[in-house]
Amino acid sequence: MSSPEPIKFADGAAYERFMAPWSRSAGTLFLDWLAPRSRLAWVDVGAGNGAFTELLLAKSAPSSVCAIDPSDGQITTARQKISAKLVEFSIGDAMALPYVRDRFDVAVMALALFFVPDARKGAAEMVRVTKPGGMVASYTWDIVRGGSPTQPLWEEMDGLGKPAMRPPSADISRFEALKALWAELGLRDVETRELVVERTFANFDDYWLSMVVSSPAGVLGRLSETESAELQRRLQARLPASATGEITVHAFATAIKGRKAA
C-alpha cells in the first residue's frame, strides 16, 4: 500500500503570519538547547517558508544549509526571503531525501515530523544523511496533550461539527513515541525537553486574521457565513483579553536530540 501524500502548505505568505512567529519562538529555545558548534553542515527538513532556516543562519553560524520542503509555494517564499549563498533550497519529500549518506553534521525537523505520513521513514532519512557522530533532532507541537497553538481553533471547530485538519502522524509528538523512535534508529545520547512559548496578539481581530483566516487548513472555506460567525463568537468568548485588548496564547512542544553512532 502506498503512503498518503504529505500535507503541503502552499501559501508561504499566509503561513508567515500564521505560524512563523511561533516557529521563531520555539526555534530559539530549540537551538539554544542544541548548542551546536559553528561551521557545521545542516539539513533543515520540512523548511516551509524558511522561518527556522533564517533563525539557524542568525544563531548558529552554519557552514552550509540544505533546506527542503514538499511545497513549491513555501520554498518560493523562502528563496525570496533568504539570499545567503550558503543555503541550498530544494523541493522534495522528507521520506526520500535527495542527499547522499553521511553528508550533514546536523539534521533537524522543525515543526515538521508529525506532518510526515510515515514519521519513522522521515526520521530514518535524517539519520541516513547525517554523518557518524552527527546530531539528529526534532521538535513538534505536543498535539496529544493539547500543546498546539491551534488547539483553541481545533476544539471550537470540533464543537461546530467541522473537525479541522490534524497532522497525520500526531502521535509522534508524544515524548514516549519520540524516545522509542530515536532508540529504534540507533541514536545515542538521546535527550528530550519541553519547549514552552507564548504569542501575544494585538486584539481579537489580529488573532482571527493570523490564526483563522491565514490557517493553511482553509478553515473559513469549509464554513457557511453563519458557522463562521459562530466560530468567531466561540473563540472570542474563549480567549480572554487584557485591559488593552491583547490576547496571549500559550503553546508547548516536545523536542528530542541524539547522535548517530560513530
KEDREN-754035 format. One line per field, with one value per residue: y, z, x of N, C-alpha, C in turn; residue in three letters. Coordinates in Angstrom, 2 decimals, always signed. Each point is the difference from the previous one (the first is absolute). Layout:
BEGIN
npy c(Y/...)
npz c(Z/...)
npx c(X/...)
capy c(Y/...)
capz c(Z/...)
capx c(X/...)
cpy c(Y/...)
cpz c(Z/...)
cpx c(X/...)
rofi c(ALA/...)
***
This chain:
BEGIN
npy c(-1.20/+0.94/+0.83/+0.63/+0.94/+0.56/+0.54/+0.81/+0.97/+0.33/+0.71/+0.31/+0.97/-0.76/-0.97/+1.04/+0.46/-1.15/-0.50/+0.86/+0.87/-0.98/-0.21/+1.34/+0.11/-1.04/+0.47/+1.18/-0.47/-0.51/+1.06/+0.73/-0.88/+0.04/+1.30/+0.11/-0.63/+0.99/+0.45/-0.33/-1.17/+0.74/-0.85/+0.89/-1.09/+0.27/+0.65/-0.38/+1.13/-0.81/-0.02/-1.33/-0.08/+1.05/-0.63/-1.11/+0.75/+0.58/-1.20/-0.79/+1.05/-0.55/-1.07/-0.75/+0.28/-1.22/+0.83/-0.93/+0.07/-0.67/+1.21/+0.10/+0.24/-0.91/-0.85/+0.36/-0.01/-1.18/-0.30/+0.55/-0.69/-1.12/+0.86/-0.47/+0.13/-0.04/+0.54/-1.30/+0.53/-0.92/-0.48/-0.61/-1.31/+0.25/-0.80/+0.88/+0.36/+1.04/-0.55/+0.01/-1.22/+0.27/+0.83/-0.01/+1.09/+0.71/-0.85/+0.94/-0.21/+1.17/-0.47/-1.11/-0.66/+0.67/+0.78/-0.76/-0.47/-0.30/+0.32/-1.32/-0.04/+1.04/-0.53/-1.16/+0.79/+0.66/-1.17/-0.45/+1.24/-0.42/+0.73/-1.06/-0.04/+0.20/+1.14/-0.70/+1.04/+0.12/+0.89/-0.38/+0.64/+0.04/-0.50/-1.13/+0.86/+0.33/-0.25/-0.32/+1.00/-1.00/-0.43/+1.30/+0.25/-1.00/+0.33/+1.26/-0.37/-0.78/+1.04/+0.51/-1.14/+0.82/-1.23/+0.69/+0.26/-1.21/+0.13/-0.66/+0.50/+0.43/-1.32/+0.34/+0.87/-1.22/+0.38/-0.83/+0.50/+1.24/-0.25/-0.66/+1.00/+0.96/-0.76/-0.16/+1.27/-0.43/+1.06/+0.64/+0.00/-0.72/+1.22/+0.34/+0.88/+0.58/+0.53/+0.97/+0.41/+1.29/+0.45/+1.28/-0.02/+0.98/-0.81/-0.19/+1.16/+0.33/-0.54/+0.52/+1.11/-0.07/-0.41/+0.78/+1.28/+0.07/-0.74/-0.80/-0.28/+1.28/+0.39/+1.27/-0.60/-0.59/+1.29/-0.10/+1.03/-0.76/-1.07/+0.79/+0.61/-1.22/-0.39/+1.14/-0.18/-1.27/+0.32/+1.02/-0.85/-0.83/+0.95/+0.00/+1.22/+0.66/+0.89/-0.24/-1.17/-0.07/-0.97/-0.71/-0.72/-1.11/-0.53/-1.32/-0.26/-1.16/+0.07/-0.48/-0.49/-0.43/-0.86/+0.07/-1.30/+0.11)
npz c(+0.00/-0.86/+0.37/+0.87/-0.78/+0.10/+1.18/-0.93/+0.48/-0.88/+0.92/-0.46/-0.65/-0.25/-0.34/-0.59/-0.29/-0.50/-0.50/-0.87/+0.58/-0.08/-1.28/-0.09/+0.73/-0.52/-1.22/+0.59/+0.70/-1.14/-0.70/+0.97/-0.04/-1.31/+0.18/-1.30/-0.45/-0.28/-1.21/+0.26/-0.65/-0.30/+0.31/-0.57/+0.56/-1.02/-0.80/-0.68/+0.54/+0.72/+0.82/+0.08/-1.33/-0.01/+0.93/-0.71/-1.05/+0.70/+0.46/-1.06/-0.81/-0.78/-0.43/+0.13/-0.74/+0.03/-0.56/+0.46/-0.93/+0.23/+0.57/-1.29/+0.44/+0.93/-0.83/-0.85/+1.03/+0.34/-1.29/+0.02/+1.13/-0.46/-0.02/+1.21/-0.53/+1.32/-0.40/-0.04/-0.79/+0.47/-1.01/+1.05/+0.09/+1.22/-0.64/-0.84/+0.95/-0.81/+1.11/-0.19/+0.30/+1.30/-0.45/+0.98/+0.65/-0.44/+0.38/-0.42/+0.76/-0.43/+0.93/-0.29/+0.99/+0.70/-0.96/+0.35/-1.08/-0.26/+1.27/+0.11/-1.18/+0.41/+1.22/-0.59/-0.82/+1.06/+0.59/-1.09/-0.08/+1.27/+0.20/+0.07/+1.15/-1.11/+0.04/+0.52/-0.35/+0.84/-0.36/+0.71/-0.37/+1.31/-1.15/+0.41/+0.55/-1.25/-0.41/-1.02/-0.65/-0.81/+1.21/+0.35/-1.15/+0.19/+1.28/-0.39/-0.92/+0.90/+0.84/-1.14/+0.29/-0.02/+0.31/+0.59/-1.03/+0.42/+0.52/-1.06/+0.55/+0.48/+0.01/-1.06/+0.32/+0.35/+1.20/+0.44/-0.94/+0.30/+1.30/-0.18/-0.78/+0.79/+0.98/-0.66/-0.26/+1.22/+0.28/+0.28/+1.31/+0.03/-0.30/+0.93/-0.51/+0.92/-1.09/+0.88/-0.81/-0.28/-0.42/-0.05/-0.16/-0.86/-0.60/+0.15/-0.61/+0.72/+1.08/-0.29/-0.36/+1.11/+0.89/-0.56/-0.36/+0.67/+0.66/-0.15/+1.07/-0.38/+1.26/-0.35/-0.89/+1.18/+0.32/+0.36/-0.46/+0.24/-0.54/-0.96/+0.00/+0.02/-0.94/-0.61/+0.22/-0.35/-0.99/-0.31/+0.24/-0.73/-0.81/+1.26/-0.02/-0.12/+0.94/-0.69/+0.21/+0.54/-0.86/+1.07/-0.92/+0.74/-0.22/-0.19/-0.12/-0.61/+0.60/-0.97/+0.54/-0.94/+0.23/-1.26/+0.13/+0.58)
npx c(+0.85/-0.28/+0.98/-0.80/-0.52/+1.21/-0.35/-0.49/+0.77/-0.92/-0.64/+1.20/-0.66/-1.07/+0.84/+0.59/-1.19/-0.35/+1.12/+0.53/-0.83/-0.90/+0.32/+0.06/-1.11/-0.66/+0.29/-0.18/-1.04/-0.44/+0.39/-0.52/-1.00/-0.04/+0.19/-0.24/+1.08/+0.80/-0.26/-1.25/-0.09/-1.08/-0.99/-0.82/-0.54/-0.82/+0.82/-1.09/-0.41/+0.77/-1.06/+0.08/+0.03/-0.82/-0.68/+0.10/-0.20/-0.98/-0.35/+0.12/+0.15/-0.95/+0.65/-1.11/-1.08/-0.51/-0.87/-0.84/-0.97/-1.14/-0.15/-0.28/-1.25/+0.19/+0.57/-0.97/-0.84/+0.51/+0.00/-1.21/-0.12/+0.57/+1.00/+0.23/+1.20/+0.15/-1.18/-0.26/-0.94/-0.86/-0.71/-0.48/+0.07/-0.46/-0.85/+0.53/+0.86/+0.19/+0.49/+1.31/+0.32/-0.15/-0.92/-0.92/+0.39/-1.04/-0.96/-0.85/-1.07/-0.35/-0.82/+0.67/+0.60/-0.92/+0.55/+1.02/-0.60/+1.26/-0.28/-0.11/-0.61/-0.72/-0.14/-0.29/-0.68/-0.42/-0.18/-0.58/-0.50/-0.04/+1.07/+0.82/-0.63/-0.74/-0.67/-1.01/-0.77/-1.01/-0.92/-1.05/-1.07/-0.19/-0.39/+0.57/+0.84/-0.35/+1.24/-0.77/+0.60/-0.32/+0.35/-0.03/+0.63/+0.87/+0.05/+0.06/+0.88/+0.58/-0.11/+0.45/+0.65/+1.05/+0.37/+0.98/+0.78/+0.32/+1.23/+0.42/+1.11/-1.17/-0.10/+0.76/-0.95/-0.35/+0.45/-0.94/-0.80/+0.37/+0.03/-1.15/-0.39/+0.49/-0.52/-1.14/+0.26/+0.27/-0.74/+1.11/+0.26/-1.10/-0.44/-0.90/-0.84/-0.76/-0.56/-0.05/-0.96/-0.02/-1.17/+0.27/-1.31/+0.04/-0.84/-1.30/-0.13/+1.06/-0.56/-1.17/+0.63/+0.74/-0.91/-0.91/+0.00/+1.16/-0.87/+1.06/-0.75/+0.00/+0.09/+0.10/+0.79/+0.07/-0.14/-1.26/-0.68/-1.06/+0.58/+0.43/-1.19/-0.51/+0.88/-0.23/-1.30/+0.13/+0.81/-0.78/-0.99/+0.70/+0.45/+0.40/-0.47/+1.15/+0.30/+1.11/-0.63/+1.22/+0.31/+0.32/+0.61/-0.08/+1.18/+0.07/+1.29/+0.09/+1.18/+0.74/+1.10/+0.83/+0.98/+0.35/-0.11/+1.19)
capy c(+1.20/+1.21/+0.97/+1.17/+1.17/+0.90/+1.25/+1.11/+1.33/+0.61/+1.46/+0.36/+1.28/-0.25/-0.80/+0.91/+0.63/-1.05/-0.85/+0.40/+0.52/-1.15/-0.76/+0.71/-0.07/-1.36/-0.29/+0.61/-0.89/-1.25/+0.17/+0.22/-1.31/-0.81/+0.59/-0.57/+0.75/+0.73/-0.56/-1.36/-0.17/-0.32/-0.20/+0.46/-0.80/+0.63/+1.38/+0.94/+1.29/+0.41/+0.67/-0.62/+0.16/+1.34/-0.04/-0.80/+0.84/+1.09/-0.43/-1.17/+0.16/-1.25/+0.09/-0.17/-0.49/-0.50/+0.15/-0.75/-0.03/-0.51/+1.04/+0.96/+1.33/+0.32/+0.17/+1.26/+1.05/-0.08/+0.54/+1.45/+0.59/-0.37/+0.07/-0.49/-0.99/-1.29/-0.76/-0.66/-0.34/-1.09/-0.52/-1.44/-0.81/-0.35/-1.46/-0.41/+1.18/-0.11/+0.25/-1.22/-0.44/+0.58/+1.30/+1.17/-0.06/+0.12/-0.11/+0.46/+0.25/+1.00/-0.02/-0.68/-1.47/-0.52/+0.15/-1.04/-1.12/-1.08/+0.73/-0.82/+0.11/+1.33/+0.05/-0.87/+0.73/+0.95/-0.77/-0.46/+1.06/+0.61/-0.63/-0.67/+0.96/+1.20/+0.15/-0.10/+0.65/+0.39/+0.41/+0.09/+0.34/-1.16/-0.03/-0.94/+0.66/+1.30/+1.04/+0.76/+1.34/-0.06/-0.79/+0.64/-0.06/-1.39/-0.40/+0.68/-0.61/-1.27/+0.34/+0.35/-1.16/+0.18/-0.27/+0.57/-0.93/-0.24/-0.67/-1.44/-0.79/+0.77/-0.78/+0.10/+1.16/-0.44/-0.30/-1.45/-0.43/+0.53/-0.73/-1.35/+0.08/+0.31/-1.22/-0.99/+0.39/-0.17/+1.25/-0.03/+1.24/+0.60/+0.88/+0.65/+1.23/+0.70/+1.40/+0.73/+1.32/+0.73/+1.03/+1.00/+0.65/+1.36/-0.04/-1.19/+0.08/-0.47/-1.45/-0.58/+0.07/-0.79/-1.42/-0.59/+0.37/-0.42/-1.42/-0.79/-0.98/+0.55/-0.15/+0.75/-0.51/-1.17/+0.43/+0.97/+1.31/-0.15/-0.79/+0.85/+0.95/-0.75/-0.30/+1.25/+0.24/-0.99/+0.28/+1.26/-0.28/-0.93/+0.57/+1.24/+1.14/+0.90/+1.28/+0.72/-0.79/-1.01/-1.40/-0.80/-1.43/-0.81/-1.27/-0.72/-0.98/-1.05/+0.03/-1.15/-0.01/-1.15/-0.05/-1.19/-0.79/+0.18)
capz c(+0.00/-0.08/+1.07/-0.43/-0.37/+1.12/+0.04/-0.53/+0.28/-1.27/+0.04/+0.91/+0.65/+1.05/+1.04/+0.75/+1.05/+0.81/+0.83/+0.12/+1.33/+0.91/-0.36/+0.46/+1.46/+0.38/-0.62/+0.80/+1.14/-0.54/-0.37/+1.23/+0.63/-0.80/+0.24/-0.98/-0.39/-1.26/-1.22/-0.26/-1.15/+0.51/-0.87/+0.63/-0.70/+0.26/+0.28/-0.18/-0.64/+0.40/+1.30/+0.83/-0.71/+0.33/+1.39/-0.01/-0.54/+0.92/+1.33/+0.07/-0.89/-0.72/-1.21/-1.10/+0.37/-1.04/+0.48/-0.92/+0.37/-1.15/-0.63/-0.81/+0.45/+1.20/-0.37/-0.72/+1.01/+0.72/-0.89/-0.07/+1.27/+0.38/-1.17/+0.37/-0.96/+0.63/+0.12/-1.21/+0.15/-0.86/+0.17/+0.10/+0.96/+1.19/+0.07/-1.04/-0.16/-1.18/+0.43/+0.21/+1.38/+0.82/-0.56/+0.86/+1.42/+0.77/-0.72/+0.85/-0.47/+0.87/-0.15/-1.27/+0.03/+0.08/-1.30/-0.89/+0.10/+0.70/+0.80/+0.15/-1.23/-0.02/+0.96/-0.52/-1.06/+0.67/+0.50/-1.14/-0.62/+1.03/+0.18/+1.28/+1.05/-0.19/+0.80/-0.63/+0.98/-0.47/+0.98/-0.53/+1.00/+0.74/-0.38/+0.83/+1.27/-0.25/-0.01/-1.24/+0.00/-0.65/+0.81/+0.17/-1.26/-0.23/+0.90/-0.36/-1.25/+0.39/+0.60/-1.08/-0.85/-1.19/+0.50/-0.76/-0.42/+0.92/-0.64/-0.14/+0.94/+1.24/+1.15/+0.16/+0.84/+1.40/+0.39/-0.01/-1.39/-0.52/+0.59/-0.56/-1.39/-0.03/+0.45/-1.07/-1.09/+0.45/+0.40/+1.34/+0.80/-0.29/+1.02/-0.38/+0.75/-0.36/-0.37/+0.30/-0.62/-0.05/-1.04/+0.34/-1.14/+0.36/+0.35/-0.58/-1.46/-0.34/+0.17/-1.04/-1.29/+0.03/+0.33/-0.66/-1.42/-0.62/+0.24/-1.23/-0.08/-0.73/+0.94/-0.34/-1.23/+0.32/+0.86/-0.50/+0.64/+1.36/+0.76/+0.20/+1.07/+1.26/+0.37/+0.50/+1.33/+0.93/+0.27/+0.73/+1.37/+0.61/+0.14/+0.79/-0.44/+1.05/+0.06/-1.25/-1.11/-0.47/+0.27/+0.07/-0.16/+0.32/-0.70/+0.45/-0.97/+0.42/-0.77/+0.21/-0.73/+0.22/-0.92/-0.80/+0.46/-0.80)
capx c(-0.85/+0.81/-0.20/-0.76/+0.79/+0.26/-0.75/+0.78/-0.51/+0.39/+0.10/+1.08/-0.26/-0.99/+0.64/+0.86/-0.81/-0.63/+0.85/+1.40/+0.37/+0.10/+1.19/+1.19/+0.08/+0.39/+1.29/+1.05/+0.22/+0.53/+1.40/+0.76/+0.13/+0.94/+1.33/+0.94/+1.18/-0.14/+0.62/-0.48/-0.89/-1.33/-1.14/-1.24/-1.01/-1.29/+0.42/-1.10/+0.33/+1.35/+0.05/+1.04/+1.27/+0.48/+0.45/+1.21/+1.06/+0.29/+0.45/+0.89/+1.16/+0.30/+0.83/-0.94/-1.33/-0.88/-1.37/-0.86/-1.41/-0.77/-0.81/+0.74/-0.38/+0.76/+1.40/+0.10/+0.01/+1.27/+1.05/-0.17/+0.42/+1.36/+0.88/+1.33/+0.49/+0.29/-1.25/-0.47/-1.41/-0.46/-1.35/+0.16/-0.74/+0.77/+0.15/+0.96/+0.85/+0.87/+1.37/+0.78/+0.19/+1.07/+0.40/-0.20/+0.36/-1.24/-1.28/-1.09/-1.36/-0.62/-1.45/-0.28/-0.02/-1.37/-0.64/+0.51/-0.94/+0.70/+0.99/+1.20/+0.78/+0.59/+1.10/+1.05/+0.69/+0.89/+1.14/+0.80/+0.81/+0.85/+1.31/+0.20/+0.31/-0.79/-1.21/-1.32/-0.87/-1.32/-1.01/-1.36/-1.00/-0.49/-1.41/-0.76/-0.32/-0.63/+1.02/+0.09/-0.59/-1.31/-0.92/-1.32/-0.73/-0.40/-1.07/-1.24/-0.44/-0.61/-1.29/-0.93/-0.19/+0.84/+1.36/+1.11/+1.04/+1.11/+1.13/-0.26/+0.81/-0.07/+0.45/+1.45/+0.30/+0.15/+1.38/+0.22/+0.14/+1.26/+1.14/+0.01/+0.46/+1.43/+0.71/-0.13/+0.89/+1.38/+0.63/+0.60/-0.02/-1.30/-0.56/-1.25/-0.32/-1.22/+0.19/-1.23/+0.06/-1.26/-0.09/-1.01/-0.67/-0.39/-1.42/-0.61/+0.09/+1.35/-0.03/-0.86/+0.70/+1.22/-0.16/-1.16/-0.01/+1.27/+0.23/+0.14/-1.07/-1.13/-1.11/-1.20/-0.57/-0.83/-1.09/-0.97/+0.12/-0.52/+0.97/+1.18/-0.33/-0.06/+1.38/+0.58/-0.57/+0.54/+1.40/+0.12/-0.43/+0.96/+1.33/-0.10/+0.81/+0.46/-0.70/+0.27/-0.52/+0.96/-0.29/+1.22/-0.25/+1.17/+0.16/+1.18/+0.49/+0.93/+1.24/+0.88/+1.27/+0.86/+1.16/+0.17/+1.13/+1.22)
cpy c(+1.24/+0.94/+1.16/+1.15/+0.86/+1.22/+1.13/+1.31/+0.89/+1.49/+0.42/+1.29/-0.16/-0.79/+0.85/+0.64/-1.04/-0.66/+0.53/+0.61/-1.10/-0.78/+0.67/-0.09/-1.38/-0.35/+0.59/-0.87/-1.30/+0.13/+0.28/-1.33/-0.89/+0.46/-0.54/+0.86/+0.78/-0.78/-1.47/+0.00/-0.53/-0.39/+0.33/-0.64/+0.52/+1.47/+1.03/+1.28/+0.58/+0.67/-0.58/+0.14/+1.36/+0.03/-0.74/+0.82/+1.06/-0.47/-1.02/+0.02/-1.29/+0.24/-0.13/-0.49/-0.48/+0.03/-0.62/-0.05/-0.54/+1.06/+0.97/+1.44/+0.44/+0.26/+1.29/+1.17/+0.02/+0.58/+1.51/+0.68/-0.18/-0.03/-0.54/-1.13/-1.36/-0.84/-0.55/-0.45/-1.10/-0.31/-1.52/-0.60/-0.37/-1.50/-0.55/+1.18/-0.18/+0.27/-1.33/-0.31/+0.76/+1.37/+1.12/-0.24/+0.00/-0.13/+0.39/+0.00/+0.93/+0.05/-0.73/-1.50/-0.55/+0.22/-1.05/-1.22/-1.23/+0.64/-0.81/+0.12/+1.37/+0.13/-0.86/+0.68/+1.06/-0.71/-0.39/+1.09/+0.71/-0.77/-0.79/+1.00/+1.28/-0.04/-0.09/+0.51/+0.46/+0.64/+0.15/+0.49/-1.26/-0.11/-0.88/+0.66/+1.42/+1.16/+0.83/+1.40/+0.03/-0.76/+0.70/-0.06/-1.40/-0.38/+0.68/-0.48/-1.34/+0.25/+0.37/-1.20/+0.08/-0.24/+0.55/-1.07/-0.09/-0.63/-1.52/-0.88/+0.67/-0.76/+0.13/+1.21/-0.39/-0.29/-1.49/-0.51/+0.49/-0.78/-1.41/+0.01/+0.28/-1.21/-1.06/+0.28/-0.01/+1.27/-0.07/+1.35/+0.77/+0.85/+0.60/+1.25/+0.54/+1.46/+0.72/+1.43/+0.67/+1.03/+0.94/+0.69/+1.36/+0.07/-1.24/+0.01/-0.49/-1.52/-0.66/-0.03/-0.95/-1.49/-0.66/+0.31/-0.53/-1.48/-0.78/-1.04/+0.51/-0.06/+0.69/-0.48/-1.19/+0.38/+0.92/+1.33/-0.06/-0.75/+0.80/+1.00/-0.70/-0.38/+1.23/+0.29/-0.94/+0.32/+1.28/-0.19/-0.85/+0.67/+1.32/+1.07/+0.82/+1.29/+0.81/-0.78/-1.07/-1.40/-0.78/-1.49/-0.74/-1.29/-0.70/-1.15/-1.02/+0.03/-1.21/+0.17/-1.25/-0.02/-1.35/-0.73/+0.17/-1.30)
cpz c(+0.00/+1.14/-0.52/-0.34/+1.24/-0.06/-0.48/+0.33/-1.15/+0.08/+1.04/+0.76/+1.13/+1.14/+0.85/+1.15/+0.99/+0.97/+0.22/+1.37/+1.05/-0.24/+0.51/+1.52/+0.45/-0.56/+0.74/+1.21/-0.45/-0.32/+1.22/+0.71/-0.78/+0.22/-0.98/-0.16/-1.28/-1.13/-0.21/-1.23/+0.51/-1.14/+0.82/-0.78/+0.38/+0.30/-0.17/-0.68/+0.51/+1.34/+0.89/-0.67/+0.29/+1.40/+0.11/-0.51/+1.00/+1.28/-0.01/-0.94/-0.73/-1.16/-1.24/+0.56/-1.26/+0.58/-1.01/+0.53/-1.20/-0.75/-0.80/+0.40/+1.23/-0.34/-0.79/+0.97/+0.74/-0.83/-0.08/+1.28/+0.27/-1.24/+0.28/-0.93/+0.62/+0.21/-1.37/+0.22/-0.99/+0.31/+0.04/+1.18/+1.18/+0.11/-1.06/-0.30/-1.13/+0.32/+0.24/+1.49/+0.66/-0.49/+1.05/+1.43/+0.89/-0.94/+0.96/-0.75/+1.01/-0.29/-1.27/+0.13/+0.03/-1.27/-1.01/+0.12/+0.70/+0.78/+0.19/-1.23/-0.10/+0.94/-0.48/-1.11/+0.61/+0.50/-1.16/-0.52/+1.00/+0.15/+1.31/+1.07/-0.10/+0.78/-0.87/+1.02/-0.63/+1.14/-0.71/+1.11/+0.65/-0.18/+0.94/+1.32/-0.20/-0.09/-1.26/+0.14/-0.58/+0.84/+0.23/-1.27/-0.27/+0.85/-0.35/-1.36/+0.28/+0.56/-1.02/-0.89/-1.31/+0.38/-0.93/-0.34/+1.08/-0.76/-0.03/+0.99/+1.36/+1.19/+0.24/+0.83/+1.48/+0.30/-0.10/-1.42/-0.60/+0.52/-0.55/-1.43/-0.08/+0.44/-1.09/-1.14/+0.42/+0.41/+1.46/+0.69/-0.22/+1.20/-0.53/+0.85/-0.47/-0.28/+0.19/-0.53/+0.08/-1.11/+0.38/-1.27/+0.45/+0.47/-0.66/-1.52/-0.48/+0.13/-1.14/-1.36/-0.03/+0.10/-0.67/-1.49/-0.70/+0.17/-1.31/-0.16/-0.77/+0.80/-0.52/-1.28/+0.22/+0.79/-0.74/+0.71/+1.46/+0.88/+0.29/+1.13/+1.36/+0.48/+0.60/+1.40/+1.04/+0.38/+0.82/+1.46/+0.74/+0.36/+0.78/-0.50/+1.21/-0.03/-1.28/-1.23/-0.51/+0.43/-0.04/-0.01/+0.28/-0.81/+0.55/-0.96/+0.67/-0.91/+0.35/-0.81/+0.35/-1.03/-0.73/+0.44/-0.92/-0.66)
cpx c(+0.88/-0.34/-0.85/+0.93/+0.28/-0.91/+0.90/-0.69/+0.46/+0.27/+1.03/-0.26/-1.02/+0.62/+0.93/-0.79/-0.53/+0.99/+1.41/+0.34/+0.12/+1.28/+1.26/+0.15/+0.47/+1.37/+1.17/+0.34/+0.67/+1.49/+0.88/+0.26/+0.98/+1.44/+1.04/+1.25/-0.31/+0.66/-0.37/-0.91/-1.34/-0.94/-1.25/-1.15/-1.40/+0.19/-1.11/+0.44/+1.31/+0.11/+1.10/+1.37/+0.63/+0.60/+1.32/+1.19/+0.44/+0.69/+1.14/+1.19/+0.36/+0.96/-0.87/-1.32/-0.70/-1.42/-0.94/-1.42/-0.78/-0.78/+0.84/-0.34/+0.78/+1.47/+0.21/+0.05/+1.33/+1.14/-0.07/+0.52/+1.48/+0.88/+1.39/+0.44/+0.26/-1.26/-0.40/-1.44/-0.38/-1.46/+0.13/-0.73/+0.89/+0.24/+0.94/+0.90/+1.00/+1.48/+0.70/+0.12/+1.15/+0.48/+0.04/+0.48/-1.24/-1.19/-1.11/-1.32/-0.64/-1.50/-0.43/-0.22/-1.42/-0.80/+0.48/-0.92/+0.58/+1.15/+1.28/+0.90/+0.67/+1.18/+1.17/+0.79/+0.94/+1.25/+0.91/+0.93/+0.91/+1.31/+0.04/+0.47/-0.79/-1.31/-1.25/-1.01/-1.31/-0.79/-1.34/-0.93/-0.53/-1.51/-0.82/-0.43/-0.57/+0.96/+0.08/-0.58/-1.41/-1.03/-1.34/-0.85/-0.50/-1.20/-1.32/-0.53/-0.68/-1.40/-1.06/-0.33/+0.76/+1.46/+1.07/+1.02/+1.08/+1.16/-0.21/+0.75/+0.04/+0.58/+1.50/+0.38/+0.15/+1.48/+0.30/+0.22/+1.31/+1.19/+0.08/+0.54/+1.49/+0.83/-0.03/+0.97/+1.47/+0.71/+0.45/-0.17/-1.30/-0.47/-1.31/-0.21/-1.33/+0.34/-1.34/+0.12/-1.38/+0.06/-1.13/-0.50/-0.53/-1.45/-0.60/+0.07/+1.36/+0.07/-0.78/+0.70/+1.19/-0.26/-1.19/+0.01/+1.25/+0.29/+0.12/-1.11/-1.22/-1.29/-1.26/-0.66/-0.92/-1.25/-0.97/+0.22/-0.46/+0.99/+1.26/-0.23/-0.05/+1.40/+0.67/-0.52/+0.60/+1.44/+0.17/-0.42/+1.03/+1.31/-0.07/+0.95/+0.42/-0.81/+0.18/-0.45/+0.94/-0.43/+1.30/-0.36/+1.30/+0.00/+1.23/+0.32/+0.90/+1.22/+0.85/+1.28/+0.77/+1.10/+0.06/+1.26/+1.20/+0.38)
rofi c(MET/SER/SER/PRO/GLU/PRO/ILE/LYS/PHE/ALA/ASP/GLY/ALA/ALA/TYR/GLU/ARG/PHE/MET/ALA/PRO/TRP/SER/ARG/SER/ALA/GLY/THR/LEU/PHE/LEU/ASP/TRP/LEU/ALA/PRO/ARG/SER/ARG/LEU/ALA/TRP/VAL/ASP/VAL/GLY/ALA/GLY/ASN/GLY/ALA/PHE/THR/GLU/LEU/LEU/LEU/ALA/LYS/SER/ALA/PRO/SER/SER/VAL/CYS/ALA/ILE/ASP/PRO/SER/ASP/GLY/GLN/ILE/THR/THR/ALA/ARG/GLN/LYS/ILE/SER/ALA/LYS/LEU/VAL/GLU/PHE/SER/ILE/GLY/ASP/ALA/MET/ALA/LEU/PRO/TYR/VAL/ARG/ASP/ARG/PHE/ASP/VAL/ALA/VAL/MET/ALA/LEU/ALA/LEU/PHE/PHE/VAL/PRO/ASP/ALA/ARG/LYS/GLY/ALA/ALA/GLU/MET/VAL/ARG/VAL/THR/LYS/PRO/GLY/GLY/MET/VAL/ALA/SER/TYR/THR/TRP/ASP/ILE/VAL/ARG/GLY/GLY/SER/PRO/THR/GLN/PRO/LEU/TRP/GLU/GLU/MET/ASP/GLY/LEU/GLY/LYS/PRO/ALA/MET/ARG/PRO/PRO/SER/ALA/ASP/ILE/SER/ARG/PHE/GLU/ALA/LEU/LYS/ALA/LEU/TRP/ALA/GLU/LEU/GLY/LEU/ARG/ASP/VAL/GLU/THR/ARG/GLU/LEU/VAL/VAL/GLU/ARG/THR/PHE/ALA/ASN/PHE/ASP/ASP/TYR/TRP/LEU/SER/MET/VAL/VAL/SER/SER/PRO/ALA/GLY/VAL/LEU/GLY/ARG/LEU/SER/GLU/THR/GLU/SER/ALA/GLU/LEU/GLN/ARG/ARG/LEU/GLN/ALA/ARG/LEU/PRO/ALA/SER/ALA/THR/GLY/GLU/ILE/THR/VAL/HIS/ALA/PHE/ALA/THR/ALA/ILE/LYS/GLY/ARG/LYS/ALA/ALA)
***
